[in-house]
Each structure stands twice: as C-alpha cells, then as structure tokens.
C-alpha cells in the first residue's frame, strides 16, 4: 500500500445542466493529472446538480451507456481515477449514487443508504455497502447524511477500509458552521475506526441553492490533517500516508475496532430493529 494523493474538488454543480457540469469536471481532472493526483473526489450529485423536493425527480437521469462511456473517456483522457455523483433513475426509483472510475474503467457505485429528512419522499435508500481498491488502499464511500450513522463506518472498518470518502451537497449554514459540524462527527468516525476520512461539499450558487465550499481531511488518529474553506471553486490536494494507517492498526490500544464484540452487538441490536 503506497501513499495516496487525493484531490477533493469543491465545485459549483449547476442544477440540470449536465453538459456544463461534465465540462467542469474535465477542468479539475486536467488539474489533477498535472498535479499527479491519484483520485479526484467530486461532491454529491455533481453531474445532475442537487436540489430538494420534486425538483429531484425532474433532474434525475439514468446511468445509461452513453453517460458511462463519456465518464470512462474522461478517466482515460487524463489517465486518472475519480468519484462523481448524480441523482440516478433506476426503474421507478431515484437514488443518490456515487460512481468510481479507475483510469478508463467503471468500477462500481455506492447508493446513499440514509437519505436526509428532506429527501425521504423522493430518494430511495441503497441497501449495499461496497468497498473499492486503489493503489492498495481499501476505501468506502458514504454520502452526506450517511455519515451521521456510525454503524456504516463500523461495517467499513471491519471489512478492512483504510479510508472513508464522504461527498456532500449540504446547503445549510456557512463554511465555519459546516466545519464545526464536520469536526464534531467526522473526527469520531476516523478516530473510532482507525482510518482516514475525507469529505468535500459543493460550493456556490447552483441556480437553486447556495452551498458553503469546504474540504476536510482527518487522520486515523482523529486529527485534522487539512482543510480548505472557499466559496470559489477549488481542488484541495491531500497526501494520505500509509504508515499512519499501519501504525494505528498495529497499536494494541489505539485500534479499537479490533476488540469489538460483534456477536454481542448483533444480539442487542436485534431488539432495536
């Protein structure tokens, strides 16, 4: 497992303007290539833009062959890996989905498991927690509201995750309020599970909502390794060091998840279903 260079792209994602959003992705993928980024992370629903209410239904799209081909070509063109999101129509349901492309190949997707309160009427919940691999790093994806449910992070950690990536489209509050919120709960996800956490929000006015731009990296010991607060589009570049993950996971006292009593928790949680 080598060190990983991560680029979190806090960008404007215009509601319903898919072509403009794809062109915007291309700008940041080109930057990522120039700066030798291994993985570029785009925010939640950056392809379709994010909205609330019935507008989610109006702007959702299918993950058809043409879109998948377009995204694969972007990945190939810049010889880079990236994560991107959309409101995805599948049959009669809409999901908040995030896609993984690795140097021209579509590697899979994650669907938000916990849609937020304002989304529940329109967005269906995903029911799978996939993990992905890049350069020997095992990582999981959570989307925005998912991160408030520790069980998802615990599952990922028990399955061997070194990193959890959390794209957001969260319009509430300003950048400083958003930072305080993320510092409260995302540091706990990293510290309790002995892994890195990286998060990125959309920024600016998307034609419907305004987003406080922010990117954050948290170390496996729960410390803030890097942050960037800006209302202008920016890609923050972070270096994740494999030895920091290895040291925490090998530590007798700091790798808490190693001692989790799985059978006990399975038993008591049965009573809460």
Protein Blocks (a to p, Z undefined) as FASTA:
>chain_A
ZZdddddddddddehilmlmmmmmmmmmmmmmmnopabdcddehklnopaehjllmmmgc
cddfklmmmmmmmmmmnopaddddddddehjaccddddddeehiafbdcddfbdcfklmm
mmccdfbdcdddeehiacdddehjlmmmmklmmmmmmnopabdcdddddfehcfklmmmm
mmmmmmmmmmmnopacdddddehjehlaccddddddddfkopafbdcddfbdcddddddd
fklmmmmmmpmklmmmlmpcfklmmmmmmmmZZ
